[in-house]
Amino acid sequence: MRKALLALAGLLALAGCARGGSDAGAGDDWPYTGGDVWGSHHSRLTDIDKDNVAKLGLAWSYDLNTSRVQEATPVVVDGVMYTSGNLGRVYALDAASGKPLWTFEPEVDMQANRSACCDQANRGVALANGKVMVGALDGMLYALDAKSGKVVWKVDTVVDHSRGYTSTGAPEVAGDLVLIGNAGAEYDTRGYVTAYRIADGGQAWRFYTVPHDPAKGPQEDKALDAALKTWDANSRWDIGGGGTVWDAINYDPKFGTVYIGVGNGGPYSIATRSPKGGTNLYLSSIVALDAKSGAVKWHYQETPGDSWDFTATQPMVLTEMEVDGQVRPVILHSPKNGYLFVLDRQAGKPLRVNALVRTNWTKGFDKDGVPQMTPERTDFWNGPRLIFPASAGARNWYPAAYDAQRKSYYASVLDMGNLMFTVPPGTPAEARRPKALNVQTTLIFTPQLQALLPTLPPAIREQVEKLPEMQWVKDKPYSSELRAIDPLTGKARWSVPTEGWQDRMGMLSTASGLIFHGTIGGKLIVRDADTGKLIKAIDTGSSIMAAPMTYRVKGVQYVAVATGFGGGGWGYVPRYSAAYRYGNANRILVFRLDGGPVPKPAELPPMEAALAPPAQKPGVTSATIAQGQALFFQNCAICHSNQLRSTAPDLRRMQPATHDVFAPIVREGVLLPGGMPRWDDLLSVQDVDAIHAWLIDEQGKLHARETKMRAAGQPIDAPSAAIMSNF
C-alpha cells in the first residue's frame, strides 16, 4: 500500500505538467473519476482493441448489497480500486481480483432523503495524500485513510441545517485543497462551493453563487456585489435562490483555476424568484475561481435568467484545440440547455456555441456568446408553455468522453421538451416550504404529453393545443441518441438510438478506437469509435447508467462499470429496463479478455393484484380525498410515483400493518432509518389523514381493476405514464 500511495503522490505531482491535449487520457491507473485531471473519460490503453474485444468477458464482480442508484466511476491507483455507492458508501477492492480490502459506511442523517430530489446518488471519490475523500448525502465530507478506510477527519459542509441541502457530487482535489458543493436548488437553498485543506479538513475559502438579501448586510465578496445588480432587490431571498454546485467542479493545474458549473434558480419561474427580471448571476454559469483564494477570475452565463431548470452542472472536459487557426486551451461543456459550448478557459470567452437539439428558449447565440431570448414562447408563468429542451436536459450528469486524437466528443443526447405551467398570474405568493420542494411549477414530458392532455383542466388543454410547439410534439415527441460530435460544429459524425428516453449513460473512449457504455436494458456495449458500429454487447441483467473506466494491472487491461438504475425520476422504473425485469442489483462488474459470462439476477415474479384497502375513516368525504390528492402530489409524488416496481414503495399496495401505522410513519419518522423522512413540520394530522384517505381510495380502485384483470388472465403490468419526473 505504501507503494500505491507513493505512486498516487507522483501522479498528482505530474498532473500539473500534463497537457489537456492530444496526450491527455488515463494510462495504467485511472486516478480521477474522469480518468485524467482534465476529465476526458479517455484512456490511452490499447491492449483491448477492435480485433480482440469480441473475447471480452467477466473477470470478477462485487455485490454492493444495495438496490438504489449507482452513478460513480471507480478510480484505480497501483492495483487498488476505490469507488463510492449510494449515500456516500466507499469500497476499496483489489483491482485484479475484486477482493474487498475495506468498506466505509457513513452515519447519514436519513432525514436528508426529504431534500434529495434525485435519489441517494453519489458520483465518486477523490484521492490525494494517502486519503480517500467522499461526500455523504447529508452533507458530511469525509477523508478516509486509503490503507484502512478509517476516518482521518470529517467536516459538515452544510451552512444551514434548516434548509434542504444534500451532497451528491464527487469532491475535486486542487493542489492541497479539496472542493465540494451541494445539491438542493429545487428546495430552499442558496448555492456555494467550499474548499477545505486536505491535511486537516480546515476551511480555506467558500464562494457563494447567489447573493443574499441586501437588507441583511454586505455581501460576502465583491463578486456578489456585482451579481446583486442582476437580481431584483425584492427577490424571494427567503427561498434561497438556488444555484447549487452539485457536480462539475474541475481543477485546472495549468492556470491554477477551479471551474464550477452552477445550478438552476429556485423557484423555477423568474417572475416569482426575481419579479423585475435580470440575468440572475451566477445561476446556470461557468465560474472560474482562483484555486488558492476562491476569487472570481471570470464567468460566463450559459442561460441568463434561467427559469427552466437549465443547470450548468454537467461534466466539463478541459483540452487544447485548434480554433480559427490557433491552438487554445478550452472547456468543452454541454449543459442542460441544449447547446455545446467551446470556451477559452483563460478568459471565459465563448469560441463556439452550437445547438445539439431543438430549442425554443432562445433563437441562438450571437457572435459574443449572448443568447437571443424568446420570452413570449417560454414564459410559463403567464400560461402553459412547451419548453425545449426539457428540464431533464439535452445533457445531464452522465459524463461524455473526449478523444483528442479523433477530435470527437462522445455523448448521450436527449431531444425532448416538457409542458410547464404554474399558478395563474395574480395568485398570492406561496410561503417558503422549509426543506421541501419550492419549484412551484408542474412538468409533463413530451413523450407522454399527448396521452395525458385529456386529463388536464379544459382551459389548460385548450391553450396547450394551440401552442406552435405542439407540432414538434406530434412530429417527434423525443429522440434519444448516442453521438460522436464535432465540438466545433456540433454536428454528429455518427449517431445511434438509445433504448428509450430514460436510457442515459456515461461514456468511455480508448486510444484503440473503442467506445464503451451501458444501457438501461442491462447491456455493456462496445462500439467502433469511428463509425458507431456495434462490436460487442454483453447482457448483464443489470441497468447501467454510470460511465465505464479502464485500467491495467500486471499487464492485463480491465474494463469496469457500476450497475444500478436511479437518479432523477428514480421512482419511474421503465418497463424496458433490466431493473424492471430483474430488480435493481448494484454491482461492480469488471471485464478482461478471455473472461467468462456475467451471472444475471433471477427474473422477478409476476405482479400480484393489490390487496383490498381498509375502510375509510368516519367523516371522509370527496373533498377530503381531493385535498389528499393535492397534498400527495405536492409533497410525496417526487419519490412515491405509485408505479409498478418503482424503487420507492407503491402506496396503492400497502399492507394492512402499514395502513395501521401510516400517520406515525409520515409524521413521526417510524421508518426514518430506512430512508422515509418525517413531515410533522409541514403536514398536520388532518393533512396526513387526507393523504391516507386518497391512497385508500386509489388502492380500492386498483384492487378492483387488477382483480378483474387477474381473473381474466390478463397481465397486471400494463404501461402507465409518469405524471411528473425529472433527472
C-alpha positions, -999 to 999 in steps of 0.1 A, spaced: 0 0 0 29 24 7 40 18 -29 4 27 -40 4 59 -20 38 70 -34 26 63 -69 -5 83 -63 15 112 -49 37 111 -81 6 111 -103 -8 141 -86 25 159 -89 28 152 -126 -7 163 -133 3 199 -133 28 192 -161 4 173 -184 -14 189 -213 -51 188 -218 -45 180 -255 -35 150 -277 -15 133 -248 -44 135 -224 -61 104 -211 -55 78 -184 -29 51 -185 -24 20 -164 -40 39 -135 -73 58 -136 -67 82 -107 -96 105 -112 -133 98 -118 -128 114 -152 -97 93 -159 -72 122 -161 -72 156 -144 -88 170 -175 -120 150 -171 -117 134 -206 -130 99 -197 -105 87 -223 -78 60 -219 -45 57 -237 -46 19 -232 -48 -2 -264 -45 -38 -253 -82 -43 -258 -89 -33 -294 -113 -39 -323 -97 -72 -333 -99 -89 -299 -127 -72 -280 -151 -99 -290 -133 -121 -264 -142 -96 -236 -158 -114 -206 -163 -111 -169 -131 -111 -148 -148 -105 -114 -178 -88 -99 -186 -73 -65 -220 -71 -49 -226 -37 -33 -255 -51 -13 -277 -21 -22 -305 -16 -47 -306 21 -54 -288 44 -78 -252 40 -89 -236 69 -108 -199 68 -97 -170 59 -119 -143 40 -99 -107 52 -96 -78 28 -96 -42 35 -84 -15 9 -84 -38 -21 -83 -64 -8 -58 -99 3 -68 -118 29 -48 -154 38 -55 -185 51 -39 -220 39 -37 -253 55 -27 -254 77 4 -216 80 3 -206 45 10 -170 37 0 -154 5 -12 -117 -4 -16 -111 -35 -37 -81 -54 -52 -84 -42 -88 -72 -75 -102 -93 -99 -82 -121 -79 -66 -111 -90 -31 -125 -65 -7 -99 -45 13 -122 -24 33 -156 -7 32 -169 25 48 -205 32 58 -212 68 67 -236 76 96 -260 95 75 -289 117 89 -316 99 69 -338 130 72 -317 142 43 -338 120 20 -366 145 22 -344 170 3 -329 146 -22 -347 154 -54 -329 127 -74 -323 97 -52 -294 88 -29 -268 93 -57 -231 97 -52 -207 104 -81 -174 93 -68 -144 97 -46 -112 118 -48 -77 106 -39 -48 127 -25 -21 125 1 -30 90 12 -66 99 17 -99 89 0 -124 117 2 -162 114 -2 -193 134 4 -223 118 22 -259 126 13 -264 147 44 -235 170 35 -207 155 56 -173 154 39 -151 125 50 -114 120 45 -105 83 49 -72 66 53 -65 49 20 -49 19 36 -75 12 63 -107 32 55 -106 48 89 -119 83 92 -90 108 93 -112 138 95 -148 148 87 -164 182 82 -200 194 80 -203 212 46 -239 224 52 -241 261 63 -278 260 74 -295 228 85 -329 244 84 -327 242 46 -328 214 21 -291 208 14 -278 175 3 -245 163 -13 -242 140 -43 -212 151 -63 -176 138 -62 -151 160 -44 -124 177 -65 -87 180 -55 -70 213 -63 -34 212 -50 -35 210 -12 -73 216 -12 -104 195 -18 -136 212 -30 -172 202 -28 -206 218 -34 -241 208 -25 -274 200 -41 -309 213 -34 -318 242 -57 -354 228 -60 -358 231 -23 -349 263 -3 -311 266 -6 -285 292 -16 -257 276 -36 -220 277 -27 -188 257 -31 -162 252 -3 -125 245 -3 -110 225 26 -74 217 35 -67 181 27 -42 179 56 -68 186 84 -102 194 69 -100 231 78 -119 255 56 -97 275 32 -124 295 14 -161 295 3 -177 310 -27 -215 317 -28 -231 316 -62 -262 337 -53 -263 370 -34 -282 371 -1 -309 396 9 -292 430 7 -313 441 37 -293 417 58 -260 435 53 -230 434 30 -224 405 6 -195 381 13 -173 395 -15 -173 420 -44 -182 393 -69 -216 391 -52 -220 429 -52 -217 427 -90 -242 397 -91 -267 416 -69 -272 442 -97 -286 414 -118 -313 405 -93 -345 423 -82 -338 438 -47 -372 423 -37 -363 388 -49 -375 357 -30 -344 357 -8 -363 337 18 -363 307 -5 -326 310 -12 -323 315 -50 -309 280 -59 -276 279 -78 -262 248 -61 -230 233 -73 -240 196 -72 -214 184 -98 -190 198 -124 -161 211 -103 -128 209 -124 -93 219 -113 -70 233 -140 -34 229 -128 -21 248 -159 -37 280 -147 -43 274 -110 -80 277 -116 -111 259 -105 -141 259 -128 -175 254 -113 -208 247 -130 -237 265 -112 -272 251 -109 -307 264 -117 -327 290 -100 -352 284 -72 -382 288 -76 -380 280 -113 -400 310 -126 -380 342 -127 -413 361 -123 -416 345 -88 -379 344 -79 -368 378 -92 -400 397 -102 -383 425 -121 -362 400 -141 -324 403 -146 -299 377 -156 -295 365 -120 -258 358 -118 -243 333 -112 -271 309 -119 -265 285 -148 -230 298 -153 -194 285 -156 -174 305 -130 -136 304 -129 -122 308 -94 -86 312 -82 -78 278 -67 -59 293 -37 -82 321 -27 -116 314 -43 -116 348 -60 -135 351 -93 -113 352 -124 -142 352 -150 -177 340 -155 -198 330 -185 -236 326 -181 -249 299 -204 -286 305 -196 -293 341 -184 -324 344 -162 -329 307 -160 -365 296 -155 -364 261 -169 -340 241 -146 -312 246 -172 -283 238 -148 -247 242 -159 -236 215 -135 -229 189 -162 -194 175 -165 -167 195 -183 -138 184 -204 -106 205 -204 -85 202 -235 -65 220 -261 -79 225 -296 -72 244 -327 -98 271 -332 -96 296 -360 -60 286 -367 -48 289 -332 -43 262 -306 -62 273 -275 -69 258 -240 -106 252 -239 -135 239 -219 -160 216 -237 -193 218 -220 -228 206 -228 -252 216 -201 -290 210 -199 -299 240 -222 -294 222 -255 -260 237 -266 -224 225 -268 -200 253 -257 -163 256 -265 -150 282 -241 -115 297 -239 -106 286 -204 -81 315 -198 -106 343 -205 -140 326 -205 -147 337 -240 -171 315 -260 -154 304 -291 -182 281 -304 -218 276 -294 -238 250 -313 -272 236 -308 -275 198 -302 -313 196 -300 -345 216 -307 -346 247 -285 -371 275 -282 -359 294 -251 -335 312 -275 -332 317 -312 -294 311 -309 -263 329 -297 -247 359 -312 -210 363 -320 -203 374 -284 -220 343 -270 -251 361 -259 -284 342 -263 -312 358 -282 -340 351 -257 -377 344 -267 -397 351 -236 -430 351 -254 -425 313 -261 -413 303 -227 -429 325 -201 -449 297 -185 -459 319 -156 -482 337 -180 -498 305 -192 -488 269 -201 -458 267 -224 -439 239 -242 -402 243 -234 -374 227 -255 -353 211 -243 -370 197 -212 -358 202 -176 -343 168 -178 -317 184 -201 -303 177 -235 -274 165 -215 -271 158 -178 -248 142 -151 -238 113 -173 -202 120 -185 -192 125 -221 -158 112 -233 -134 132 -255 -108 116 -278 -84 144 -287 -68 124 -315 -101 118 -332 -114 153 -322 -147 136 -312 -169 142 -282 -189 111 -274 -221 118 -256 -257 107 -249 -281 134 -261 -318 137 -253 -340 158 -277 -372 163 -257 -394 190 -243 -418 195 -214 -450 213 -207 -445 238 -179 -472 257 -161 -477 274 -127 -505 292 -108 -524 319 -127 -509 355 -126 -520 374 -96 -523 344 -73 -508 352 -39 -472 341 -34 -467 308 -17 -447 309 15 -413 291 17 -417 254 24 -388 245 47 -366 216 34 -393 208 8 -399 214 -29 -402 251 -38 -403 249 -76 -439 259 -78 -441 245 -113 -457 215 -129 -439 195 -156 -451 169 -181 -425 155 -205 -434 154 -242 -432 116 -247 -463 113 -225 -480 147 -233 -504 136 -260 -517 107 -238 -521 130 -207 -536 160 -224 -572 148 -219 -566 146 -181 -557 183 -179 -582 210 -170 -601 220 -202 -587 256 -201 -551 245 -199 -556 217 -225 -571 242 -250 -541 266 -245 -516 238 -249 -532 225 -282 -528 260 -297 -491 263 -289 -469 262 -321 -445 237 -304 -474 212 -302 -465 203 -338 -429 195 -326 -445 171 -301 -466 154 -328 -438 152 -353 -412 138 -328 -421 135 -291 -385 128 -284 -353 113 -297 -325 98 -275 -292 91 -292 -256 84 -286 -235 107 -308 -199 113 -319 -199 151 -321 -175 175 -337 -171 201 -309 -165 230 -334 -197 225 -354 -220 205 -330 -226 181 -359 -228 144 -353 -202 123 -372 -224 93 -363 -253 86 -341 -272 56 -328 -305 55 -309 -306 45 -272 -332 22 -258 -356 50 -247 -358 85 -232 -348 73 -198 -318 54 -211 -290 77 -202 -254 66 -200 -218 77 -193 -191 71 -218 -155 57 -221 -133 61 -251 -99 45 -257 -70 51 -280 -76 18 -297 -107 33 -312 -134 18 -289 -164 33 -271 -178 16 -241 -212 24 -225 -240 7 -207 -277 6 -213 -308 8 -191 -317 -26 -206 -287 -42 -189 -261 -44 -216 -224 -33 -217 -219 -21 -252 -186 -18 -272 -187 4 -304 -163 14 -331 -153 50 -322 -150 59 -359 -184 46 -371 -205 38 -341 -208 2 -353 -218 -23 -326 -189 -46 -320 -198 -64 -287 -228 -65 -264 -227 -83 -230 -260 -89 -213 -255 -83 -176 -291 -83 -164 -285 -50 -145 -293 -15 -157 -262 6 -163 -260 44 -163 -225 51 -148 -196 57 -171 -172 27 -175 -135 31 -170 -104 10 -178 -70 3 -162 -42 -22 -163 -27 -44 -136 3 -66 -141 0 -63 -179 -38 -71 -180 -62 -44 -192 -96 -44 -174 -129 -25 -180 -151 -18 -150 -186 -3 -146 -211 1 -118 -247 -11 -123 -279 4 -108 -308 25 -120 -319 57 -103 -312 94 -101 -338 119 -113 -371 102 -120 -359 73 -98 -395 63 -89 -403 56 -125 -386 23 -135 -392 18 -172 -408 -15 -183 -379 -19 -209 -352 -17 -182 -333 -45 -166 -342 -30 -132 -379 -37 -140 -373 -73 -152 -346 -84 -128 -346 -59 -99 -320 -32 -93 -289 -51 -83 -260 -28 -75 -227 -44 -86 -192 -36 -98 -186 -56 -130 -151 -59 -142 -141 -74 -176 -110 -87 -194 -101 -106 -225 -109 -143 -222 -132 -136 -192 -164 -155 -185 -201 -149 -187 -219 -125 -164 -243 -141 -139 -277 -125 -143 -301 -120 -115 -332 -141 -114 -363 -126 -131 -388 -110 -107 -421 -129 -102 -453 -117 -119 -471 -88 -102 -499 -97 -78 -532 -78 -76 -533 -51 -50 -549 -60 -17 -582 -46 -6 -577 -15 15 -592 -8 49 -624 11 51 -623 49 51 -623 66 85 -656 82 96 -662 117 81 -641 112 49 -657 130 20 -649 135 -17 -635 169 -6 -611 151 18 -599 128 -9 -594 156 -34 -574 175 -7 -553 144 -1 -545 140 -38 -533 176 -40 -511 172 -9 -497 139 -22 -486 154 -55 -472 184 -38 -452 165 -12 -449 128 -19 -450 121 -56 -414 130 -64 -404 98 -46 -436 77 -44 -446 76 -81 -470 47 -73 -458 29 -104 -453 -8 -107 -419 -20 -94 -409 16 -85 -378 20 -63 -399 38 -36 -429 18 -23 -461 19 -44 -485 33 -17 -515 19 -36 -503 -16 -25 -499 -10 13 -502 -40 36 -528 -38 64 -500 -33 90 -487 -3 70 -521 13 69 -523 9 107 -492 30 113 -495 53 83 -497 85 104 -467 76 126 -446 68 95 -453 101 79 -453 124 109 -431 107 134 -404 91 113 -410 55 123 -393 43 91 -366 71 91 -337 46 94 -349 31 61 -350 65 44 -386 76 49 -383 111 64 -407 127 88 -431 155 78 -446 168 111 -433 203 105 -452 207 72 -481 182 73 -507 184 100 -526 154 114 -555 164 92 -532 167 61 -519 132 67 -553 118 72 -564 134 39 -534 118 21 -542 85 36 -578 88 25 -568 94 -11 -544 64 -10 -572 42 4 -594 53 -24 -567 47 -50 -559 13 -36 -596 3 -37 -599 12 -74 -566 -6 -81 -577 -37 -62 -610 -39 -82 -593 -33 -115 -564 -58 -110 -586 -85 -95 -607 -84 -127 -576 -85 -148 -562 -114 -129 -595 -133 -132 -594 -127 -170 -559 -140 -172 -545 -106 -182 -511 -93 -170 -512 -66 -144 -480 -47 -155 -496 -26 -182 -477 7 -191 -486 38 -172 -475 74 -175 -451 94 -154 -471 125 -145 -440 143 -131 -405 132 -133 -371 148 -136 -334 140 -139 
